[in-house]
Amino acid sequence: MWLRERGFRVMVFQDMSFTGIVENGKVVLPPEADLPSGTKVRVETLDSEIEPLAKSLQEFIGVFNDLPSDLAKNHDHYIHGADRR
């Protein structure tokens, strides 16, 4: 955002959010994203087609039926031989 201060145009940065797309490995922002070179930005993917972890591991649910009932609490004991909690 540009502000006038003592007759000068001054660039003032506020938290802004723009949605762009990746083209040929580069993030392309809309024209209104007038950011000077060197501006630090954070990029987060917005792909809603990413499968939830539980769904991607669904085929393994119920595969192991004979595990100890305290496995979650004492996994270090069963994996590494540590003392039980």
N, C-alpha and C positions, 0 to 999 in steps of 0.2 A: 504494500500500500504506500502511495506517495503522499507526503504531507508537506505543506509549506511552512518553513520556519525561518524567520528573519530574511525573507526574500529568496531563500534557497529551497529547492525541492529536495526533500530528505526521504530516503527509503526506510520505512518502518516495517519490521517483520513481526507478524503475529502467527500463532499457530494456524496453519491453513491446511486444507485437505483437498486433494485433486485425485481424480480417478483417471488412470491412463491404461495403456495396453503395451505389451512387449512386442516389438517388431524387430526381427533379425538380431535378437539379443540385447536390444536397447529399449529402455522405458520411454514411451512417447506420451507426453502430457498434452492436455488441451491448450489451445492458444492463450487462454486467459491465465495460464500458469506462467506468468512473466517473472521468472526467477533468474537472478544473475548467476553467472558461472561461479562455481565454488560454494554455492549454497548447499548446506548439509540437509539431506532428506532421509526419510525412513520409508522403505518399500515393504509392503505386506501383500501377500497374494490374497485375492478375493475369490478364488476358484471354488465355487460351491459344489463342484462335481467330485471333490475329493471324498473318498469313501471313509466313513468312520472306522476307527481301529477295531471296535468290537465286531463290526460287520465283516471286515477283512479277515478276522481270525475266527469267524463263526464255525468254520469246518473243524476246528480243534476243540470246541466246547463239548465236554462230556467224553472226550477220548480217554482220559485217565480217571477211572472210577475207584481205584484202590489206594489213593493218596492218604497220608496221615491227616487227621482232622486239624492238627495244629501246624500244618505246613506253612501257612502264611506267617504265623507268629515265630516259628522256629526254623525258617528256611536256611539260616546260616548254619544251624546244627546239621541239617540234612545234606547241605551242599558242601560245607567246609569242615564239619566235625566240631564246631564251636559248642560251648555249653548251652544247654536249653535255657530258655527264659522262664 
